[in-house]
Amino acid sequence: MNNREISEVEFTIFDTETTGLSPRQGDHIIEIAAQRFQGDSPIKEFSSLINPGAGIINKAVSINHISQDMLVDAPSCKEVIPAFIDFVRDSCLCAYNLPFDIMFLEAELESIGGIFPSNIALIDILTMARKLLPQLPSYSLANVAAYLGIKEEQKHRAMSDVVLTRKIFNIFWKMLTEKGINQFNQLVSLFSLPRNLLNDLVAQKIAEIQEAIDQNRVITIQYFSRTKADVSIREVVPKKIEQNERGFFMVGFCKLRGQERIFRIDHILDIQSR
């Protein structure tokens, strides 16, 4: 696949709705949707609610408006997730804030004795946004869409967000073409995430923090300070994630210090969101 032009590759853009921010804390996928396409040509769609087998919290309902009653007759994870994996085979899998969705997919697969295929190419459209639009103050899906002149609102339902993400992807593709970037291996080099990163705890934390940024949530972190060699509990309003040669960092307003601070993500021991 890597030696082909972008226009020759089949892509699948997908999105999930979940009961919360972390499968490590018992959250689950309750809706998944995808569009598979090549160039401007649609190939097929996938969409399903998923009964998580447990109650969902009001916080999740207030965001995606998926109620417990809507999930009563929905199929289980064991039925839906393997069918989704079959749907995406031999395509390049894309999502906005990809680590978040892959984190949940891998957790759901693990719960039914499966593993995520190692040969599926992965592209993070949020990474595309950060690199192609470096001037933006916020990279939430809604803000990027508005900046690009896309009139649709983000509805926090899987298929509608897939449609919105695909419109963003199409604009980015045109931007890349204008820059002379038309080979799939170039796309992978610029915007893919290493598979070992996706399985890393840092990637999970990045995904949780980015989700909190997009939803304007305050997070409570357990943080290890290397300078003081102690652990503190901080309430933080996360603003953005940065990366340099030393690693990944969260920039946010720390209520304990009363000022904007920079936190090493690998020093964040735990994250709670509200």
C-alpha positions in Angstrom: 0.0 0.0 0.0 2.8 2.4 0.8 4.1 2.8 -2.7 0.8 3.9 -4.1 -0.7 7.3 -4.7 -3.1 8.6 -2.1 -5.9 8.5 -4.6 -5.4 4.7 -5.1 -5.7 3.9 -1.4 -9.0 2.9 0.3 -9.5 4.9 3.5 -11.8 4.3 6.4 -12.7 7.2 8.7 -14.4 6.1 11.9 -15.6 7.5 15.2 -16.7 6.1 18.6 -19.0 7.3 21.3 -18.1 6.0 24.7 -19.4 6.0 28.3 -16.4 8.0 29.5 -12.8 8.8 28.8 -10.9 5.7 29.9 -11.4 1.9 29.4 -9.0 1.5 32.3 -11.7 3.0 34.5 -14.4 0.7 33.1 -15.7 2.8 30.2 -17.0 1.2 27.0 -17.8 2.0 23.4 -21.6 2.5 22.9 -21.6 3.6 19.3 -19.2 3.1 16.4 -19.5 4.3 12.8 -17.3 4.5 9.7 -17.2 5.4 6.1 -14.9 3.6 3.6 -13.9 5.4 0.5 -11.4 5.8 -2.3 -10.8 9.3 -3.6 -14.2 10.9 -3.9 -16.0 7.6 -4.3 -17.8 6.1 -1.3 -17.5 2.3 -1.0 -19.6 1.4 2.1 -20.6 2.5 5.6 -20.7 0.8 9.0 -22.8 2.0 11.9 -24.0 0.4 15.1 -25.0 1.1 18.7 -23.4 -1.3 21.2 -25.0 -2.5 24.5 -22.1 -2.2 27.0 -23.8 -4.6 29.4 -23.8 -2.0 32.2 -25.4 1.3 33.0 -24.2 4.6 31.4 -23.5 7.7 33.4 -25.4 11.0 33.0 -22.2 12.8 31.9 -22.0 10.6 28.8 -25.7 11.0 28.0 -25.3 14.8 28.2 -22.6 14.8 25.5 -23.8 12.2 23.0 -27.5 11.9 24.0 -27.3 8.1 23.8 -29.6 6.9 26.6 -29.8 3.6 28.3 -33.1 2.9 26.6 -31.5 3.3 23.2 -29.0 0.5 24.0 -31.3 -2.1 25.5 -31.8 -4.0 22.1 -28.4 -3.1 20.7 -26.0 -5.9 19.8 -23.1 -6.6 22.2 -19.4 -5.7 21.7 -18.8 -9.4 20.9 -21.0 -9.0 17.8 -20.1 -5.5 16.7 -16.3 -5.1 17.1 -15.2 -8.2 15.1 -17.6 -7.1 12.3 -16.0 -3.6 12.4 -12.5 -5.1 12.1 -13.6 -7.1 9.1 -15.1 -3.9 7.6 -11.8 -2.0 7.8 -9.4 -4.7 6.6 -7.1 -3.7 3.7 -7.9 0.0 4.2 -6.0 2.8 5.9 -7.9 3.5 9.2 -8.3 7.2 10.2 -9.9 9.1 13.0 -9.8 12.5 14.7 -7.7 11.9 17.9 -6.9 8.4 16.8 -5.2 7.2 20.0 -8.5 7.7 21.9 -10.5 5.5 19.6 -7.8 2.9 19.1 -7.4 2.7 22.9 -11.0 1.8 23.2 -11.0 -0.6 20.2 -8.0 -2.5 21.6 -9.7 -2.7 25.1 -12.9 -4.0 23.6 -11.1 -6.5 21.5 -9.0 -7.7 24.5 -12.2 -8.1 26.5 -13.5 -10.7 24.0 -10.1 -12.4 23.4 -9.1 -10.6 20.3 -6.2 -8.4 19.2 -6.0 -5.3 17.0 -4.5 -6.3 13.5 -0.9 -5.2 13.3 -1.0 -4.7 9.5 -3.7 -1.9 9.3 -2.2 1.5 8.4 -3.2 4.3 10.9 -3.6 8.0 10.2 -4.5 10.6 12.9 -6.4 13.5 11.4 -5.8 15.6 14.5 -2.1 15.3 13.8 -2.9 16.5 10.3 -4.7 19.5 11.7 -1.9 20.4 14.0 0.8 20.2 11.3 -1.3 21.8 8.5 -2.9 24.6 10.6 -0.2 25.5 13.1 -1.7 28.9 13.8 -4.9 27.6 15.4 -5.4 28.2 19.2 -7.6 25.1 19.5 -7.7 21.8 17.6 -11.1 20.5 18.7 -13.0 18.9 15.8 -15.6 21.7 15.9 -13.0 24.5 15.8 -11.0 23.0 13.0 -14.2 22.5 11.0 -15.3 26.1 11.6 -11.9 27.5 10.6 -12.1 25.5 7.3 -15.5 27.0 6.5 -17.5 23.8 7.1 -20.9 24.8 8.3 -22.0 21.5 10.0 -22.0 21.4 13.8 -20.3 18.6 15.8 -23.2 16.5 17.2 -21.1 14.0 19.1 -22.8 11.1 17.4 -20.6 8.6 15.6 -21.8 8.8 12.0 -22.3 12.6 12.0 -18.8 13.1 13.3 -17.5 10.7 10.7 -19.1 12.8 8.0 -17.7 16.0 9.5 -14.2 14.4 9.8 -14.3 13.2 6.2 -15.0 16.8 5.0 -12.0 18.0 7.0 -9.9 15.1 5.6 -10.9 16.0 2.0 -9.8 19.7 2.5 -6.4 18.5 4.0 -5.9 16.2 1.1 -6.3 19.1 -1.3 -3.9 21.1 0.8 -1.3 18.3 0.6 -1.8 17.9 -3.1 -1.1 21.6 -3.6 2.1 21.1 -1.6 3.1 18.2 -4.0 2.4 15.5 -1.4 0.5 12.8 -3.2 2.2 9.5 -2.3 0.7 7.4 0.5 4.1 6.7 2.0 4.5 10.5 2.4 1.1 10.6 4.2 2.1 7.8 6.5 5.5 9.5 7.3 3.8 12.8 8.2 0.7 11.8 10.0 0.7 8.2 11.2 1.3 7.2 14.8 3.8 4.4 15.6 2.1 1.2 16.7 4.3 1.0 19.8 3.1 4.5 20.8 -0.5 3.4 20.5 0.1 0.7 23.1 1.9 3.0 25.4 0.5 4.5 28.6 1.7 7.9 27.4 -0.6 7.6 24.3 -3.5 6.7 26.5 -2.9 9.8 28.7 -2.5 12.0 25.6 -5.9 10.7 24.3 -7.6 11.3 27.6 -6.2 14.8 27.9 -7.1 15.8 24.3 -10.6 14.6 24.9 -10.8 16.8 28.0 -9.5 19.7 26.0 -12.1 19.2 23.3 -14.9 19.0 25.8 -13.7 21.8 28.0 -13.3 19.6 31.0 -11.3 20.1 34.2 -9.1 17.2 35.1 -7.6 16.1 38.4 -4.1 14.6 38.0 -1.8 12.8 40.3 1.6 14.3 39.4 5.1 13.4 40.2 7.5 16.3 40.5 11.0 15.4 39.6 12.4 18.6 41.1 10.8 18.0 44.5 10.6 14.2 44.2 7.0 14.2 45.5 3.5 13.5 44.3 0.7 16.0 44.4 -2.9 16.2 43.4 -3.6 19.0 40.9 -6.8 20.4 39.4 -5.9 21.5 35.9 -7.7 23.1 33.0 -5.8 21.6 30.1 -5.1 23.9 27.2 -2.9 22.0 24.7 -0.4 19.2 24.2 3.1 19.9 23.1 6.0 17.7 22.0 9.7 18.3 21.8 12.9 16.2 21.9 12.3 15.5 25.6 8.8 14.1 25.2 5.2 15.1 25.5 3.9 17.9 27.7 0.5 19.2 28.8 0.1 22.9 29.1 -2.8 24.0 31.4 -4.0 26.3 34.1 -3.1 24.8 37.5 -5.5 25.7 40.2 -3.1 24.8 42.9 -0.5 27.3 41.6 -3.0 29.8 40.2 -1.1 30.0 36.9 -0.4 28.3 33.6 2.0 25.4 34.1 3.7 22.7 31.9 3.4 19.1 33.0 5.4 16.1 31.6 2.8 13.6 30.5 5.0 10.7 31.6 5.0 12.1 35.1 1.2 12.1 35.3 0.4 9.1 37.3 -3.4 9.2 37.1 -6.1 11.3 35.4 -9.7 11.8 36.6 -12.1 14.0 34.5 -15.2 15.9 35.5 
